């Protein structure tokens, strides 16, 4: 197995572990279910929730759509809930009430890393060609 394939497999395994952890960390009570709550997890690929200002800003934005904090898993994940009836106002919102990522996405981060790697390799090739 190549290093790239091994890294991808490890990343996929970590994502599965995190999703399993999310399912097990918060158990929903009968009251949560019977009161018709919606739940979601918001992710920050760069660990943005370590900043209380960033967390507060995201929670303030989400509150407009009726979402409230249930728990902060870590600096990259928070769980929110809202009454299902809050959906009635979704069409009047300026944000996506079902967004699940804030800040830079995993794809953007990967593209930046690939860009830097390609620039580095190109620099090495040019350097070698001049010697």
Secondary structure by P-SEA (a helix, b strand, c coil): ccaaaaaaaaaaaaaaaaaaaaaaaccccaaaaaabbbbbbbbbcccccccaaaaaaaaaaaaaacccccccccccbbbbbccccccccccccccccccccccccaaaaaaaaaaaaaaaaaaaaaaaaac
